[in-house]
Amino acid sequence: MVKSQSAPGGDRHATPASNPAVTYPSRLGPAERAAAIAALKDTELDILVVGGGIVGAGSAVDAATRGLTTGLVEARDFASGTSSRSSKLVHGGIRYLEQLDFRLVREALIERGLLLQRIAPHLVKPVRFLYPLHKRVWERFYIGAGMMLYDIFSYTGGRPPGVPHHRHLSKRQVLNAIPSMNKDALVGGITYYDAQVDDARYVANLVRTAAHYGAHIASRVRVEGFIKVGERVVGVRAHDLETDERFDIRAKQVVNATGVWTDDTQSMVGERGQFKVRASKGIHLVVPRDRFQSTMGLLLRTEKSVLFVIPWGRHWLIGTTDTDWHLDKAHPAATAADIDYLLAHVNEILNIPLTREDVEGVYAGLRPLLAGESEQTSKLSREHLVAHSVPGLVVIAGGKWTTYRVMAKDAVDAAVSALDGKTPASTTMDIALVGAEGYQAAWNRRHRIAQESGLHVARIEHLLNRYGTFADDILALIREDPSLADPLPGADDYVGAEVVYAATHEGALHLEDVLARRTRISIEAWDRGASAAPVAASLMARVLGWDSDREEREVRTYLRRVEAERASQLQPDDESADRIRLEAPDIVEADAAAAKSASKAAAAKAGTAKAGTSRAGTPTSADQAPKHVQGAGAEDAPQTDG
């Protein structure tokens, strides 16, 4: 069981020990990153997880809470891939009932109940949806039977589901609840409940939970190769992209949890793997909540699949699409055609249609689907598979965001089966994330906390629902510097203290990490964070020691990203959108390219000078093979991401 994390986070009361019941500090600041990298260099791990998305982070928690010496490395930021670009739903998947995939639906609904009630009640919340009916009799019976089955499956985990049952509504009841619906677009409806979560924030809490149980965690560390003894994998070649240092990490078992990069990672070990992963692009629109009136979300049928309209604070999320993607995996781009497709479908049920001018944010993500015979990505498997592709290397792929905990358990089970000695079984069904313990008591006291802090109760609710009991850490920062209570420009849902906390406690190393993932300013603000960027960078500079040049580069790089994303979303096809989006690389990519260019220029200049002073006018062997390009194949290694 997790120890009680009384504010501000329980870290000061943790006592290190050699068993998994004893906890460690969960803070992920610069000093903790340096300590983690030192430990990764010096320790032979039981389990090394490659990939810092939802499955990789979950695997690290599972391994660490079994008492295993655990490490996790992520090439970019935590959750920078698929895990921050989902529909932000924790759900069984209504559409899988039609595919008769009852096992997957049941498993996902059990996990939904766990996340809602035990693992992360501070982050995972119930959300109500309406399914509009178009036929009076048979559709109500058919869909109603499916909803009843959905409710029944939610009870099979041995505890109440944590959400109300479905309900049938008349046409009048639907229009009263959703005045913006076109009255000719339905004859009635059925409401049901699922759950939602800020996916990137969940992963941030998950990696902190792994650290809380002793895992060594480091982002911006790219795996560029595997170390093998004979046919067995015994570790990885790692590259710290922040310092440009390369080092080896030794591990008895390595878990490849790199999502859509699974095949790329497998290729580095010289194995094709036992299955293939295919990337499917899904995009979402963000529109202001006041653009249409509704007390609940919507689930709509399309010719291909389903479309959700999801309440998201002061916004609606509308998605998703489902198309093949064969281009850059780090920066999938939405096109004008994608956006128009979603608008056209949602406008079929609205009496005042949405336009492009109503769209305040757009994001695209990739689903890692297990490739099959079907040409349609919507028909590919959402099941997950685990394989020991070679001795010492476990691969986990496929699956759904909601069932990450089961996937992580299966991956670690496969890894420990090859370890010597007896390893305890997974305990993650009963492990709450950091910030969860004591959340309900804090929520009950929110009005008192607001009075004591001088903040509006809505601000306290926002903090509790993003940080749980760690919200006291944010309030402590504000007590020390009241200016940190000021909202960020153009993004007044967030305050300056959240930026500082992201850099000092949540592993945010760059401005984009804060604006795109620790907060969701990049998709929620009309200007996509352009106004907030200079202020947020200034706050980060104070705590991370950036000089003025670094601060300006962080802002400039982020603004270029915003411009490139906007421009890509005007393009008619994937190829055009991808080309424009890649004109704005991440700051780590940009810095690496600049350093490489400078190194080549310096080498060329040195070679010219030597050639000019050489009696024979011929270059030396050192000139023929400059040091900076020896072994350059590593520069082309794929980036891994959960």
C-alpha positions in Angstrom: 0.0 0.0 0.0 1.2 3.5 -0.7 2.1 5.5 2.4 0.0 8.5 3.2 1.3 11.5 1.2 0.4 14.4 3.5 1.1 17.7 1.9 3.4 18.8 0.5 3.9 15.4 -1.1 5.1 13.1 1.6 8.7 13.2 0.4 10.2 14.6 3.5 8.9 11.7 5.6 10.0 8.9 3.2 12.7 6.5 4.6 14.8 4.6 2.1 15.0 0.9 2.6 15.5 -2.3 0.6 11.9 -3.4 0.3 9.1 -2.0 -2.0 6.9 -0.9 0.9 9.4 1.9 1.8 9.2 5.0 -0.4 11.7 7.5 -1.8 11.3 11.1 -2.8 9.2 11.5 -5.9 10.6 14.8 -6.9 12.0 14.9 -10.5 14.1 18.0 -10.6 17.5 18.6 -12.3 19.4 17.2 -9.2 17.3 14.1 -9.2 17.9 13.6 -12.9 21.6 13.8 -12.4 21.4 11.3 -9.6 19.3 9.0 -11.6 21.8 9.0 -14.5 24.7 8.4 -12.1 22.8 5.4 -10.8 22.0 4.1 -14.3 25.7 4.2 -15.1 26.8 2.4 -12.0 24.1 -0.1 -11.2 23.2 -3.4 -12.9 19.4 -3.1 -13.0 16.9 -5.9 -12.8 14.6 -4.1 -15.2 15.4 -1.3 -17.6 12.3 0.2 -19.3 12.8 2.0 -22.6 10.0 4.5 -23.3 8.4 7.0 -21.0 4.8 6.9 -22.2 1.9 5.4 -20.3 3.0 1.8 -20.7 6.6 2.4 -20.0 5.9 4.5 -16.9 3.4 1.8 -15.8 6.0 -0.9 -16.3 8.5 1.1 -14.1 5.9 1.4 -11.4 5.1 -2.3 -11.6 8.7 -3.4 -11.5 9.7 -1.0 -8.7 6.8 -2.0 -6.5 7.8 -5.7 -6.8 11.2 -4.7 -5.2 13.1 -4.9 -8.4 16.0 -2.5 -9.2 14.4 -0.5 -11.9 15.4 2.2 -14.4 13.5 4.1 -17.1 14.8 6.2 -20.0 12.9 8.3 -22.4 14.4 9.9 -25.6 12.2 13.0 -25.4 9.8 14.3 -22.7 7.6 11.9 -20.7 4.3 11.3 -22.6 5.6 13.3 -25.6 4.2 10.8 -28.1 0.9 8.9 -28.1 0.3 9.2 -24.4 -0.4 12.9 -24.4 -2.4 13.0 -27.6 -5.3 10.6 -26.9 -9.0 11.3 -26.6 -8.3 11.6 -22.9 -10.9 9.0 -22.1 -10.7 6.1 -19.6 -13.3 3.9 -21.1 -14.3 0.4 -22.1 -14.9 1.2 -25.7 -18.5 1.0 -26.7 -17.6 0.3 -30.3 -15.8 -2.9 -29.3 -19.1 -4.4 -28.2 -20.2 -4.3 -31.8 -17.0 -6.2 -32.7 -18.0 -8.7 -30.0 -14.7 -8.1 -28.3 -16.2 -8.6 -24.9 -13.0 -9.6 -23.1 -11.3 -6.3 -24.1 -14.4 -4.3 -23.0 -14.7 -6.1 -19.7 -11.0 -5.7 -18.9 -11.1 -2.0 -19.8 -14.1 -1.4 -17.6 -12.5 -3.1 -14.6 -9.5 -0.8 -15.1 -11.7 2.2 -15.4 -13.2 1.4 -12.0 -9.7 1.0 -10.4 -8.5 4.3 -11.8 -11.6 6.2 -10.7 -11.8 4.8 -7.2 -8.4 3.6 -6.1 -5.4 4.4 -8.2 -6.0 8.0 -9.3 -9.3 9.6 -8.0 -7.6 13.0 -8.2 -7.0 12.7 -11.9 -9.7 10.4 -13.3 -13.3 11.8 -13.3 -16.7 10.5 -14.5 -18.0 12.0 -17.7 -21.5 11.7 -19.1 -22.3 11.1 -22.8 -25.4 11.0 -24.9 -25.9 8.6 -27.8 -28.4 10.2 -30.1 -31.0 7.7 -31.5 -32.3 8.0 -35.1 -34.7 5.1 -35.3 -37.6 4.9 -32.8 -37.7 1.1 -32.0 -35.0 -1.2 -33.2 -32.1 1.2 -32.5 -33.3 2.0 -29.0 -33.5 -1.8 -28.3 -30.2 -2.6 -30.0 -28.2 0.2 -28.5 -29.9 -0.1 -25.1 -29.0 -3.8 -24.9 -25.4 -2.9 -25.6 -25.4 -0.2 -22.9 -26.9 -2.7 -20.4 -24.1 -5.1 -21.2 -21.6 -2.2 -20.7 -23.1 -1.6 -17.2 -23.0 -5.4 -16.3 -19.3 -5.7 -17.4 -18.4 -2.7 -15.2 -19.5 -4.7 -12.1 -17.3 -7.7 -12.9 -14.1 -6.4 -11.2 -15.4 -7.1 -7.7 -16.3 -3.5 -6.8 -19.0 -1.0 -7.8 -18.2 0.7 -11.2 -18.0 4.2 -9.7 -20.4 5.7 -12.3 -24.2 5.7 -12.7 -26.0 3.3 -15.1 -27.2 4.2 -18.5 -30.6 6.0 -19.0 -33.1 6.3 -21.8 -34.2 9.8 -22.8 -37.1 11.1 -24.9 -36.5 13.6 -27.7 -37.8 16.4 -25.4 -35.4 15.4 -22.6 -32.5 15.4 -25.0 -33.3 18.8 -26.4 -33.7 20.2 -22.8 -30.3 18.9 -21.9 -28.6 19.9 -25.2 -30.4 23.0 -26.6 -27.9 23.3 -29.4 -28.8 20.0 -31.1 -30.7 20.0 -34.3 -34.2 18.7 -33.4 -34.5 16.9 -36.7 -31.3 15.0 -36.1 -32.7 12.5 -33.5 -35.8 10.8 -32.1 -34.4 10.4 -28.6 -31.2 9.3 -26.9 -29.4 7.1 -24.3 -27.0 8.5 -21.7 -24.2 6.6 -20.2 -21.0 7.3 -18.2 -17.3 6.7 -18.8 -14.3 8.6 -17.4 -11.8 11.1 -18.5 -8.2 12.2 -17.6 -5.5 14.6 -18.6 -3.4 11.9 -20.2 0.0 13.8 -20.0 -0.6 14.8 -16.4 -1.4 11.2 -15.5 1.9 10.0 -17.0 3.8 12.8 -15.1 2.2 11.4 -11.9 3.0 7.8 -12.9 6.7 8.5 -13.4 6.8 10.3 -10.1 5.2 7.2 -8.5 7.9 5.0 -10.0 10.5 7.3 -8.5 8.6 7.2 -5.2 9.2 3.5 -5.1 12.9 3.8 -6.0 13.1 3.7 -9.8 15.8 5.7 -11.5 14.0 7.9 -14.1 15.6 10.1 -16.8 14.0 11.8 -19.8 16.0 13.1 -22.8 18.1 9.9 -22.7 18.0 8.1 -26.1 18.8 4.5 -26.6 21.1 4.2 -29.6 21.9 0.5 -29.5 21.8 -2.7 -27.4 24.6 -4.4 -25.6 24.7 -8.2 -26.3 26.7 -11.1 -24.9 26.2 -13.8 -27.5 22.5 -13.7 -28.4 21.5 -12.2 -25.0 20.7 -8.5 -24.5 22.5 -7.3 -21.3 22.0 -3.6 -21.6 21.8 -0.5 -23.9 24.0 2.2 -25.3 22.5 5.5 -24.0 22.9 9.1 -25.1 22.1 12.0 -22.7 20.8 14.5 -25.2 21.1 17.3 -22.6 24.8 16.9 -22.0 25.8 15.0 -25.2 27.3 12.3 -22.9 27.2 8.7 -24.0 27.2 5.8 -21.6 26.1 2.2 -21.1 23.3 0.9 -18.9 23.5 -2.7 -17.8 20.3 -4.6 -17.1 19.3 -8.2 -16.6 16.1 -7.6 -18.6 15.2 -4.7 -20.9 11.5 -3.9 -21.7 10.9 -2.2 -25.0 7.8 0.0 -24.4 8.3 2.4 -27.2 4.8 2.4 -28.8 4.8 3.4 -32.4 8.7 3.2 -32.4 8.6 -0.5 -31.4 9.8 -1.8 -34.8 12.5 0.9 -35.0 13.8 -0.1 -31.5 13.7 -3.8 -32.4 15.7 -3.1 -35.6 18.6 -1.9 -33.4 18.9 -5.3 -31.8 19.0 -7.0 -35.2 15.6 -8.6 -34.8 12.6 -8.1 -36.9 10.3 -9.1 -33.9 7.4 -11.4 -33.6 4.8 -8.8 -34.6 4.6 -5.5 -36.4 3.2 -2.2 -35.2 1.3 0.1 -37.5 0.7 3.8 -36.8 -2.8 5.2 -37.1 -3.2 9.0 -37.0 -6.1 10.4 -35.0 -6.7 14.2 -34.6 -8.8 16.2 -32.2 -10.2 19.7 -32.3 -10.5 22.0 -29.3 -13.4 24.5 -29.3 -14.7 26.8 -26.6 -17.4 25.4 -24.4 -19.7 28.3 -25.2 -19.9 27.4 -28.9 -22.8 25.1 -28.2 -24.9 24.4 -25.1 -24.9 20.9 -23.6 -24.8 19.4 -20.1 -23.0 16.3 -21.4 -20.7 14.9 -24.1 -21.8 13.2 -27.3 -21.1 9.9 -28.9 -21.8 10.0 -32.7 -21.7 7.2 -35.3 -19.7 7.9 -38.5 -19.4 5.8 -41.7 -16.0 4.5 -40.4 -16.3 4.4 -36.6 -17.4 6.7 -33.8 -16.8 10.4 -33.0 -16.7 11.9 -29.5 -17.6 15.4 -28.4 -16.0 15.5 -24.9 -16.5 18.2 -22.2 -13.0 19.4 -21.2 -13.1 22.2 -18.7 -13.9 25.4 -20.5 -13.6 23.6 -23.9 -14.9 20.7 -26.0 -12.7 18.1 -27.5 -14.0 16.7 -30.8 -12.4 13.6 -32.3 -11.2 11.4 -33.7 -10.0 10.4 -37.1 -8.4 7.1 -38.0 -6.0 7.1 -41.0 -2.7 5.4 -41.8 0.5 7.4 -41.0 3.8 6.6 -42.6 5.7 9.9 -42.0 7.5 11.5 -39.0 6.4 9.7 -35.9 7.6 12.4 -33.4 5.4 15.2 -35.0 2.3 13.8 -36.6 0.4 16.6 -38.3 -3.2 17.4 -38.8 -4.4 18.5 -42.3 -7.2 20.8 -43.4 -9.0 17.6 -44.7 -8.8 16.1 -41.2 -10.2 19.2 -39.6 -13.0 19.6 -42.2 -14.0 15.9 -41.7 -14.6 16.4 -38.0 -16.4 19.7 -38.4 -18.7 18.2 -41.1 -19.7 15.2 -38.9 -20.3 17.2 -35.7 -22.3 19.8 -37.6 -24.8 17.2 -38.7 -26.3 17.3 -35.2 -25.9 21.0 -34.3 -28.4 23.7 -35.2 -25.6 26.3 -35.4 -22.7 24.8 -37.3 -19.1 25.2 -36.1 -16.5 26.8 -38.4 -12.7 26.8 -38.7 -12.9 30.2 -36.8 -14.3 28.4 -33.8 -11.3 26.0 -33.5 -8.8 27.2 -30.8 -6.6 24.1 -30.8 -5.8 21.0 -32.8 -3.6 18.1 -32.0 -2.7 14.8 -33.7 -1.5 11.6 -32.2 -0.6 8.1 -33.4 -2.1 4.8 -32.2 0.3 1.9 -32.0 -1.9 -0.9 -33.6 -0.8 -4.5 -34.0 -0.7 -4.9 -37.8 -2.9 -7.5 -39.3 -4.4 -8.4 -42.7 -6.9 -5.6 -42.7 -6.2 -2.5 -44.7 -8.4 -0.4 -42.4 -6.7 0.8 -39.3 -10.0 0.9 -37.5 -10.2 -2.9 -37.9 -6.7 -3.6 -36.6 -6.3 -5.0 -33.1 -6.4 -3.0 -29.9 -5.3 -6.1 -28.0 -1.7 -6.0 -26.7 1.0 -8.6 -27.1 4.1 -9.4 -25.1 7.1 -11.3 -26.5 10.6 -12.3 -25.5 12.0 -11.4 -28.9 15.5 -12.3 -27.9 16.9 -13.4 -24.5 17.1 -10.4 -22.2 14.6 -8.3 -24.2 10.8 -8.1 -23.7 8.6 -6.3 -26.2 5.2 -4.9 -25.3 3.0 -3.4 -28.0 -0.6 -2.6 -29.0 -3.3 -2.1 -26.4 -5.4 0.8 -25.2 -4.5 3.7 -22.9 -7.1 2.6 -20.4 -5.5 -0.9 -20.0 -2.0 0.3 -19.5 -1.7 -1.2 -16.0 -2.5 -4.7 -17.3 -0.1 -4.3 -20.2 2.6 -3.2 -17.8 1.9 -6.1 -15.5 2.2 -8.6 -18.4 5.4 -7.0 -19.6 7.1 -7.3 -16.2 5.7 -10.8 -15.7 7.5 -11.8 -18.9 10.7 -10.1 -17.8 10.8 -11.6 -14.3 10.1 -15.1 -15.6 13.7 -14.9 -16.9 15.2 -13.6 -13.7 16.8 -15.9 -11.1 15.0 -16.2 -7.8 11.4 -15.6 -6.8 9.9 -12.2 -7.5 6.6 -11.0 -5.9 3.5 -10.8 -8.0 2.2 -7.4 -9.2 0.6 -5.2 -6.6 -0.4 -2.3 -8.8 -4.2 -2.9 -8.4 -3.7 -1.5 -4.9 -1.0 1.1 -5.6 -2.4 4.7 -5.6 -0.5 7.3 -7.6 1.4 10.0 -5.7 -1.1 12.7 -4.8 -4.0 10.4 -4.5 -3.9 9.5 -0.8 -5.7 12.1 1.2 -7.3 13.7 -1.9 -10.9 13.2 -0.8 -10.2 14.8 2.5 -8.5 17.7 0.8 -11.4 18.1 -1.6 -13.8 18.2 1.3 -11.7 21.0 2.8 -11.4 23.0 -0.4 -13.4 26.0 0.8 -11.3 26.2 3.9 -8.1 25.9 1.9 -9.3 28.7 -0.3 -10.0 31.0 2.7 -6.6 30.2 4.2 -4.7 30.7 0.9 -6.6 33.8 -0.3 -7.3 32.1 -3.6 -10.7 31.5 -5.2 -12.2 28.1 -4.5 -12.3 27.4 -8.3 -8.5 27.8 -8.3 -8.2 25.3 -5.4 -10.4 22.9 -7.2 -8.2 23.2 -10.3 -5.1 22.5 -8.3 -6.6 19.5 -6.4 -7.8 17.9 -9.7 -4.4 18.3 -11.3 -2.0 17.6 -8.3 -4.1 15.9 -5.6 -2.5 16.4 -2.2 0.6 17.8 -4.0 -1.5 21.0 -4.5 0.0 22.0 -1.1 3.4 22.3 -2.8 1.9 24.8 -5.3 0.4 26.8 -2.4 3.7 26.7 -0.6 5.4 28.3 -3.6 2.7 31.0 -3.7 3.2 31.7 0.0 6.9 32.2 -0.6 6.3 34.4 -3.7 2.7 35.7 -4.1 3.4 36.8 -7.7 3.3 33.1 -8.6 -0.4 33.2 -8.1 -0.8 35.4 -11.1 -2.4 33.7 -14.1 -0.3 33.1 -17.2 -1.0 35.6 -20.1 -3.6 34.1 -22.5 -4.0 31.1 -20.3 -5.7 32.1 -17.0 -6.5 28.6 -16.0 -2.9 28.2 -15.0 -0.7 30.2 -12.6 3.0 30.8 -12.5 3.6 28.5 -9.6 2.6 25.5 -11.8 5.4 26.4 -14.2 8.0 26.5 -11.4 6.7 23.3 -10.0 6.9 21.5 -13.4 10.6 22.4 -13.6 11.5 21.6 -10.0 9.4 18.6 -9.3 8.0 17.1 -12.6 11.0 16.7 -14.8 10.2 19.5 -17.3 13.5 20.5 -18.9 12.2 22.7 -21.7 9.5 25.3 -22.3 7.5 23.0 -24.6 7.4 20.4 -21.8 5.5 22.8 -19.7 3.2 24.4 -22.2 2.3 21.2 -24.1 2.3 18.5 -21.4 2.6 19.7 -17.7 -0.1 22.2 -18.6 -2.3 22.0 -21.8 -1.8 25.6 -22.8 -0.6 24.6 -26.3 -4.1 23.3 -27.2 -6.4 25.3 -24.9 -5.2 28.9 -25.5 -6.4 30.8 -28.6 -2.8 31.8 -29.4 -1.6 28.2 -28.5 0.7 29.6 -25.8 2.4 32.4 -27.6 1.5 35.0 -25.0 2.4 32.7 -22.1 5.7 31.5 -23.5 7.9 34.5 -22.5 6.6 34.5 -19.0 6.8 30.8 -18.5 10.4 30.8 -19.9 11.4 33.5 -17.5 10.0 31.5 -14.6 11.8 28.4 -15.7 15.1 30.3 -16.2 15.0 31.4 -12.6 14.9 27.8 -11.3 16.9 26.0 -14.0 19.7 28.5 -14.3 19.2 29.5 -17.9 21.1 32.5 -19.3 19.3 35.1 -21.4 20.4 33.4 -24.7 18.9 30.0 -23.6 15.7 31.7 -22.4 15.3 33.4 -25.8 16.0 30.2 -27.7 13.4 28.4 -25.8 10.8 31.0 -26.6 11.8 31.3 -30.2 11.8 27.6 -30.7 8.3 27.2 -29.2 6.9 30.1 -31.3 8.3 28.4 -34.4 6.5 25.2 -33.4 3.2 27.1 -33.0 3.6 28.7 -36.5 4.5 25.4 -38.1 1.6 23.6 -36.6 -0.8 26.3 -37.7 0.6 26.3 -41.2 0.5 22.5 -41.4 -3.2 22.5 -40.6 -3.9 24.5 -43.7 -2.4 21.8 -46.0 -4.5 19.4 -48.0 -2.6 16.2 -47.4 -0.3 14.4 -45.0 2.9 14.8 -47.0 2.5 18.6 -47.2 1.6 19.0 -43.6 4.5 16.8 -42.5 7.0 18.8 -44.5 5.9 22.1 -43.0 5.6 20.8 -39.4 9.2 19.5 -39.6 10.5 23.0 -40.4 10.2 23.6 -36.7 12.3 21.0 -34.8 12.2 20.6 -31.0 14.9 22.6 -29.2 17.0 19.5 -28.5 16.9 18.5 -32.2 17.7 22.1 -33.3 20.6 22.4 -30.8 22.0 19.0 -31.9 21.8 20.0 -35.6 23.4 23.4 -34.9 26.2 21.7 -32.9 26.8 19.2 -35.7 26.9 21.9 -38.3 29.3 23.9 -36.3 31.5 20.9 -35.8 31.6 20.1 -39.5 32.4 23.8 -40.3 35.2 23.8 -37.7 36.6 20.5 -39.1 36.4 21.8 -42.6 38.2 25.0 -41.6 40.9 23.0 -39.8 41.3 20.7 -42.8 41.7 23.7 -45.1 44.3 25.2 -42.8 46.3 22.0 -42.6 46.1 21.4 -46.3 47.5 24.9 -46.9 50.5 24.4 -44.6 51.2 20.8 -45.7 54.3 20.5 -47.9 52.7 18.0 -50.1 49.3 19.6 -49.9 47.6 16.3 -49.0 45.3 15.8 -45.9 46.4 13.6 -43.0 44.5 10.5 -42.0 42.9 12.5 -39.2 41.5 14.9 -41.9 40.1 12.1 -43.8 38.2 10.8 -40.8 37.4 13.7 -38.5 36.8 12.6 -35.0 33.3 14.1 -34.9 32.0 11.7 -37.7 33.6 8.5 -36.4 30.8 6.1 -35.5 28.2 8.6 -36.8 25.7 5.8 -37.3 24.4 6.5 -33.8 23.2 9.9 -34.9 20.7 8.2 -37.2 19.3 6.0 -34.4 15.5 6.2 -34.1 14.1 8.2 -31.2 12.2 6.1 -28.7 9.1 7.2 -27.0 6.3 5.7 -25.0 
